Amino acid sequence: MTQANGIQTQLDALAAEVTRLRDMDEIRQVMYAYARGVDRADQALIAPTFHDDAYDDHGNFKGDKATTLAALNASSKNPATTASFHHLGNILIDLQGDHAKVETYFMAVQRKEEEGKTYTRTRAGRYLDRFEKRAGVWAVSHRVVVDDWSRLDEVVQMAREVGAENYHATRTPADPSYRLHDFVSRRKQSE
């Protein structure tokens, strides 16, 4: 092997590794966009995380992309849910070319206001996803949501250090984060 061939082999290996790392990061960014979109009730952020022919089995709803978006939209309009926060944990990615099997741990916490009482709903589980890269874009093609545990706790006292003068989350574009970035436009630019 000539020195030039050896260098080319190294460059090819490096290019393949960069592509693999970029693909894995793009998959993680899709998951982050989905979680933020659900918390902010932002359909424009959620929609691109699924391919048009995707299937989602959330347990309490099952169906194609349109069914999923409609269910998430209806959930976001529930007046009892006044705040939502998804935290993503371990993300295991089995990358196989333009396909990937992905397991993402999540914890979702929501504030519920019902019958004059405030509750915290906590749900922990995993998204079991099949991702596909089509026309250079990674998105979910099939999802199953596994619930590991959940609970509902009545709030007996709010934290004293969080008052009316603090910034508070909303499930609308009035949320303070929208002043920071337009995540929908940024995501479209990266595609």
N, C-alpha and C positions, 0 to 999 in steps of 0.2 A: 504494500500500500504506500502510495506516495504521501508526502507531507500535505500536499493540497487536498488529497482525498480524505486524509485524517481530519483535517480542519473542517472540511465540508460535512463529514460525518458528525463531528462535534456540534457544528452549527445547526444541522438538521435535528439532532437530539435536543438541543437547547430550544429551538423553535417549537418542537412538539411539546416540551415541558411548559413553555410559556402559554401555549394554546390550552393545555390541560388546566393550568392554574387559572387562566382567564375564564374558562368554561365553568370551573367550580365556583369562582367568585360570582359569576353572573347568576348561577343557580341560587346562591345565598342571597343575592340582591333581589331576586324574584320573591323569595320567601319573606324578606324584610318588607318589600313593597306590599305584599299581601297582608301581613300583620298590621302595618300602618294603615292600609286602606280600610280594613275591617274596623279598626279602632276609631278612625276619623269618619267612617261611613262614606268613604270616597270611592264611588263606583269607577271613576276614571283611573284610579290607581289599582283597583282590584282586577278589572277586566283583562288587562294585558298579561296577567299572571297565568291565565288559562288559554290554551289553544281553543279555537272555535269549536272543535269537535271533542273537547274534553268531557270527562265524566267524573263527578264528585259524589262520593258516598260519605256524607257527614253523619249518617245514622238517623238523625231526625229529619233529614231531607236527602234525597238522592236524585241525581239527574244530570242533564247536560249543562253547558256553560250558562245558558239563559236561565235555567231553573236555579242554578247556584247563585247567580247574581240577584235574581228576584228574591230568593230566600234570605240572602245577606242584607239586601236592601230593606225587606220587611222587618227583619230583626233590628236593623239600625233605627227604624222609625218607632220602635217600642218605647213609649214615653216613660216606662218604668226604669229603663236602663239609661242612667244619666252620665255614665262614664265607662270607658272600656280600655283595657290595657293588656296587650299580648306581649309576652316575653318569650323569645325563641332561645332555646338552649343548644344542646348538641345537635349538630347537623352532619349526618353521615352520608357521604356521596359516593356511590359506586358508579363511576363514570365509564361508559362503554361507547366510545365514539360520540355519535350524535344522540345517544340515549343515556339516561342515568336513572338509577334507582336511588331514592333519597328518603331518609328517615329523619324527621325534624321534631325534636321535643319542644313542647310549648306549655306555657302556663298563661291562662287568661283570667284576668280579674276584672270584675264589673261591679259598679255601684248600682244598686237597685233601690228604687223608692216605691214602696207599695203600702197602701193602707196607712199612711202617716208614719211608717217606719223605714229606716234605712238599713239595707243589707249589703254584705259583700259576698258576691258569688265567685268562687275560685274553682277553676277547672284545669286539670293537668292531663296532658295526653300527647299523642304523636300524630303527625301527618306522615302517612306512607304514600309517597308520590312516585309516579313514573313521569320523568321529564323527557321532553324531546326538543332538539334544536332543529328548527325549521326555518329556512331562509335566513340563517344566522341568528335566530332569536330563540332563546330558551324559555319554555313555559310548561306548565303542568298539562299532561295529557290524561292522567288518571290519578285520582286521589281517594284514599280511604282514611278516615279519621278514627283513631283509637283513643277511647277515654280510659285513662289510668285511674283517676279518681276525681271527685268533685265534692264541693260542700257549699252550704249557704249559712252565713253567720249574721246575726243581727248586730248592728253597730250600736254599742251602748254609749259611746262617747267619741266625738271627733277629736283629733289631735289638736291641742291648744295652739301650737305654733303655726298652724295653717288656717289663715283667716281670710276675710273678704279682700284684704289688700294684696293677697297672693294671686298669681296667675292661675287660672283653673282651666282644665281641659274641657273642650266641647267636641261633639261628634259632628262638627260642621267645619266649613272653611274659616269660621271665626276663631278656630283654635290658634293659639299663638305661634305654632310651628309653621303656619302658612306664611307668616311674615319672614321666616328664615329662608325658606326655599320653596320653589314650585317643583315638587318631586315628580309630578306627572310629566311636565315638560322635560325635566332632566332625564327621566327614564326613556322618553321617546327619542331624545338626542343620542342616547348611548346605543340604541338599537341599530 
